[in-house]
Amino acid sequence: MVHYSDMTPDIRKAVKIELLNRDINRKKLSELTGLSPEHISRLMNGSSGFVPEGWQKIFDAVGLELVVQAKKISAKD
């Protein structure tokens, strides 16, 4: 589990590792998300991806933080 307020290099690294573990390349990720490969590259390389300031202010005000963790997959998946 990773706790951060923005898309830090550690979060990007965790996502890249998960993509490798699941054998998902950027083309496949593009198909799964509907995002262009170029947009995915920008997100993965750090030129974009901060949590919107408004949401970060809300998180801070109520004592919450953004958490990234693997989803639990049900037995029927």
C-alpha positions as CSV (number, residue, x, y, z in Angstrom):
1,M,0.0,0.0,0.0
2,V,1.4,3.4,-1.0
3,H,0.2,6.7,0.7
4,Y,0.8,9.9,-1.2
5,S,-0.8,13.2,-2.0
6,D,0.2,13.3,-5.7
7,M,1.4,11.0,-8.4
8,T,5.0,10.6,-7.2
9,P,7.7,8.5,-8.8
10,D,6.9,5.8,-6.3
11,I,3.3,5.5,-7.4
12,R,4.3,5.5,-11.0
13,K,6.8,2.8,-10.2
14,A,4.1,0.7,-8.4
15,V,1.8,1.1,-11.5
16,K,4.6,0.1,-13.8
17,I,5.4,-3.0,-11.8
18,E,1.8,-4.0,-11.7
19,L,1.6,-3.5,-15.5
20,L,4.6,-5.8,-15.9
21,N,3.1,-8.4,-13.5
22,R,-0.1,-8.4,-15.5
23,D,1.7,-8.4,-18.9
24,I,-0.1,-5.2,-19.9
25,N,1.8,-3.0,-22.3
26,R,1.0,0.7,-23.1
27,K,-1.0,-0.3,-26.2
28,K,-3.2,-2.7,-24.2
29,L,-3.5,-0.1,-21.4
30,S,-4.7,2.4,-24.0
31,E,-7.4,-0.1,-25.1
32,L,-8.4,-0.8,-21.5
33,T,-8.6,2.9,-20.5
34,G,-9.7,4.6,-23.7
35,L,-6.7,7.0,-23.2
36,S,-4.3,7.6,-26.1
37,P,-0.9,6.0,-25.9
38,E,0.6,9.5,-25.9
39,H,-1.5,10.5,-22.9
40,I,-0.5,7.3,-21.1
41,S,3.1,8.1,-21.8
42,R,2.8,11.6,-20.4
43,L,1.1,10.2,-17.2
44,M,3.6,7.4,-16.7
45,N,6.6,9.7,-17.4
46,G,5.6,12.4,-14.9
47,S,4.7,15.3,-17.0
48,S,1.1,15.1,-15.7
49,G,-0.8,13.4,-13.0
50,F,-1.1,15.5,-9.8
51,V,-4.2,15.2,-7.8
52,P,-6.3,18.2,-8.5
53,E,-5.7,21.0,-6.0
54,G,-9.3,21.1,-4.9
55,W,-9.4,17.5,-4.0
56,Q,-6.1,17.7,-2.2
57,K,-7.5,20.6,-0.1
58,I,-10.5,18.5,0.7
59,F,-8.3,15.5,1.7
60,D,-6.2,17.7,3.9
61,A,-9.1,19.4,5.5
62,V,-10.7,16.1,6.6
63,G,-7.5,14.2,7.3
64,L,-7.5,11.9,4.3
65,E,-4.7,10.8,2.0
66,L,-4.6,9.1,-1.4
67,V,-3.9,5.4,-1.1
68,V,-2.9,3.0,-3.9
69,Q,-3.3,-0.7,-3.4
70,A,-4.1,-3.8,-5.5
71,K,-7.8,-4.5,-5.9
72,K,-9.2,-7.6,-4.3
73,I,-10.4,-9.9,-7.1
74,S,-13.5,-12.0,-6.4
75,A,-13.4,-15.8,-7.0
76,K,-15.7,-15.4,-10.1
77,D,-13.3,-13.1,-11.9
